[in-house]
């Protein structure tokens, strides 16, 4: 009997592992189904009822172990993605703090600092010249000239006319679904009308479910048009009886930030009392420099990019910082802190924060990371605004600086309870964090995180979600996942894609610290064998990369191991870094590519997409002032890269060429993966997103 059980169990295991989806097999569609039927009949003949149950239990145990291994890999990949995302934001805030020092004159009067100071002065000039509404309009129209932006004569696409109507909103959805680009003139007109309407509403909006009976809240979309189209398909377009709150971060990272902003702003213009758009930490020009929105505008509207970007800055600065629903629910992008006072925030002149990362005039402490006592009222106000957009919840009580991101705070359940009770509220709905299921409850279900961008890190990495708020603070959460195919991915496919891309991203970080890693590992290699114990290798990786990742699990994909000993130099044996025609690139240079791109786009005031070699050198010198002593780029490396990237030797360095010129390659010089540091994959022309999975349940 035991022999029969083992043999049949092995047969059943084989039938499960060997059977592929019908579309993946060569042969007839029904072949997989026939094999399953044959396997089942064979087992019935060989086993009795009791033996069949035992066999099923063995298979269940095997499948749980199989799934657990893949879930463990997915968790490791998720940790990598979150580390890279938050490390990038932390670096951007550190760079912003350096910019603030430059503006304040703390970094000397050298030429490189002068270039940065001038660029930042141009960005924030509109915020300082706001005597009254009339002056504001004059200021805006001083850099926006509609007469200089005509509709092209050969344009035969969608016409936008004011006032907007619902048919135009529907046409706009279909127009963007077809991957068409709206002319710059129409974009400017919608932005100007949106700005005019936003100026009439408060810093903290108020919404109600009394008339509509429900209200839909969407989290981060990050330029992912397919997710917004799915939400509109499932939940309907915004309307007076179908109100929406869009909780910030609808731009950056994805390729369709312009299209999403146009749909949200058009909906707001059509239904100003039913569409509420909160500001997120990415509705900020300094963040846009790094995370793709500036690049998108330049690619789609190069001739008019400067005017559009200035106008977007204006609109972003007028977005409300939060929305209160039914006097019981607070919706804001990041969260709260122990200092949060909504009554105080309602009176804040939000428009002066053209960039949230730039302190307003009169703020003594301009370091966004400092949560000490502020010396001025302006400083206290600024910190409260930053907290609303940048903070994250934590499991432990208390409120402390958010050193992980570099801005805002970590607030515990005691802080949530205190702030909610002080303002007589029941619930905080926030966004700001990608969640595997698209949502997450914390703080005894008094804080709900909602994230609406599915496949955020990679295809299959996470679901998106939105929440329907009903009277009496009843909730319905709807999950979804956008897909261009009708077939649902297997766990091997989804986790495999996520893990492969995550490891490529991690290798980029590792190669950027090559010199430091080798130096620290050799310090443990007392006998010069090229081998160190696993525990020492883990300590080095955690300390140098500054990431608490599951290094023991990841080691198989990073280095060669012999038992508990690690051949640490094998970390770099299978791949190396190249840039243009230069085979050897300083890792410290590569480590700061994103910072350099941010500085380049900042000093490229005319949005030409290029900087001179001299500006390149000044940008590198500026970066050297911002980063630590050990990470600085040598003058020789700066000159070497400048010569390599200036391919046609015309004295100009194309920004896109510079960013895309870095590659991780294998021993034969072949790219390990296409350089995909920014998510820029477009939706296919005529693409109608399908829903890979939709789950709806009451909370």
Number of C-alpha atoms within 10 A of each C-alpha: 10 8 8 14 19 15 15 21 21 15 15 20 18 12 17 15 9 11 15 13 13 14 12 9 12 8 10 9 13 10 16 19 14 11 15 15 11 13 17 14 11 14 20 14 8 14 17 12 9 9 20 17 12 15 23 15 13 17 17 13 12 13 15 11 12 12 14 12 12 17 15 14 19 22 16 20 28 23 17 21 23 15 18 17 13 15 18 18 18 19 17 23 21 19 19 20 20 21 23 21 18 23 19 12 13 12 18 12 11 11 13 22 23 18 17 20 20 15 17 20 12 11 18 17 12 18 20 14 12 16 9 8 10 9 12 15 13 12 16 16 14 10 13 19 12 14 8 9 16 11 14 10 6 6 10 8 11 16 13 19 11 11 9 15 15 15 9 18 20 12 14 21 20 16 17 23 20 15 16 15 16 21 19 23 20 19 19 21 15 22 22 20 16 21 21 15 15 21 16 9 14 20 23 22 20 18 19 20 20 11 10 15 13 20 24 22 23 25 31 29 28 25 27 30 27 26 25 22 22 18 22 13 13 13 14 12 17 22 18 14 14 19 27 27 24 26 30 29 26 31 30 28 24 23 23 27 22 23 24 23 19 21 19 23 22 23 23 21 23 21 21 19 16 22 25 25 26 26 25 29 24 25 26 25 25 27 23 22 21 25 24 22 27 24 22 23 21 19 12 15 17 17 16 19 21 20 23 23 20 18 21 22 23 24 23 25 26 26 26 24 28 31 25 19 21 17 14 16 21 24 26 30 31 28 29 32 27 19 14 20 15 19 10 10 19 16 11 17 13 22 21 21 22 28 23 25 24 23 24 20 12 12 18 14 19 23 21 23 20 16 17 9 9 17 12 13 11 16 22 17 21 24 25 20 20 23 25 26 29 25 28 26 26 17 13 12 15 15 21 16 20 22 15 15 23 22 27 29 29 27 26 22 21 16 21 27 18 13 20 21 12 12 14 12 18 17 20 23 23 31 32 24 20 26 22 18 18 25 24 16 12 15 20 11 13 17 22 20 26 29 32 35 31 29 20 24 19 18 20 24 23 24 25 30 29 26 27 19 22 18 15 9 16 11 17 16 19 21 23 26 28 24 21 14 11 10 12 14 14 11 14 14 13 18 23 18 17 24 23 15 20 22 18 18 19 19 19 18 16 21 22 22 20 19 13 19 21 15 12 17 23 17 10 16 16 11 9 10 9 16 23 22 18 20 13 16 23 17 14 19 20 15 13 14 16 11 15 14 18 17 19 11 12 14 16 10 12 18 16 17 17 10 8 10 16 23 18 23 16 15 21 17 12 14 20 23 22 19 20 18 12 15 11 13 18 21 21 20 19 23 18 20 15 18 22 22 17 22 25 27 23 23 20 17 16 15 22 15 19 20 21 17 19 14 20 24 18 22 26 24 20 24 22 17 15 21 17 9 9 9 17 17 20 15 11 9 15 18 13 15 21 21 18 18 23 18 15 10 12 9 13 19 25 16 21 12 15 20 18 14 16 18 22 21 17 16 11 8 14 12 16 15 14 12 15 12 14 13 17 15 11 13 19 12 11 13 13 16 22 19 22 17 13 14 10 13 10 10 11
